[in-house]
């Protein structure tokens, strides 16, 4: 999956390893502890979508395998994403709800 910069430059930052719409997406996230693209990095993001009634979906996100970065960089990245993912999930929920109106 490419990231697109403001100047239009595309950089690969993830590789989808499992695609099971509409239930699951798994990708290898290739960003280092300095938040730069790095194809040697192999942390994994696993997102699951489960129906929770007729008008709701439970979204579960697990970001793991930080040990591929080494002890200190892996701990740093885990701390960063532990603070970052909740805000992104909230934004996703807001956009999903807005799409239903």
PyMOL commands that set and color helices and strands:
alter all, ss='L'
color gray80, all
select helices_A, chain A and resi 66-69+71-99
alter helices_A, ss='H'
color red, helices_A
select strands_A, chain A and resi 2-4+10-12+14-20+24-29+43-51+57-64
alter strands_A, ss='S'
color yellow, strands_A
deselect
rebuild
show_as cartoon
